[in-house]
Amino acid sequence: MLNNLPEKATISIESIESVTPGVTGSADDVAVCVVRCIEGTARLGMEFQHPASAAGLGTAAPGLLLTAIEWYGKQVEQLDTVHSGKVTLTGTGAETLAKRDVLNAAPRR
């Protein structure tokens, strides 16, 4: 059945509106970005990997959790392929995001 396949999604960062660093040891960084979904469907709760942060680590890098999606001024639960929207990504390393970065959804554990 198709329900057993892991969901795939890829988003490309078009611009970064704000980044709020977390307090060391207690809170995650929060980045608000305008993104374009270039593959699959990005959904609330998905975890995305930043390829640059994973490249230097022998283990899986911590992911960025998709915690909010705004599309045409409304809060929505998903962003489909070819659509752009404003998203909030929460997690360690959000401050390293840059324009044109491509993030891939991490497989669910």
ABEGO torsion letter per residue (X at the ends): XAAABBBBBBBBBABBABBBBBBBGABBBBBBBBBBBABEBBBBGBBBBBAAAAAABABBBBBBBBABBBBGGBBBABBBBGBBBBBBBBEBGAAABBBGBBBBBBBBX
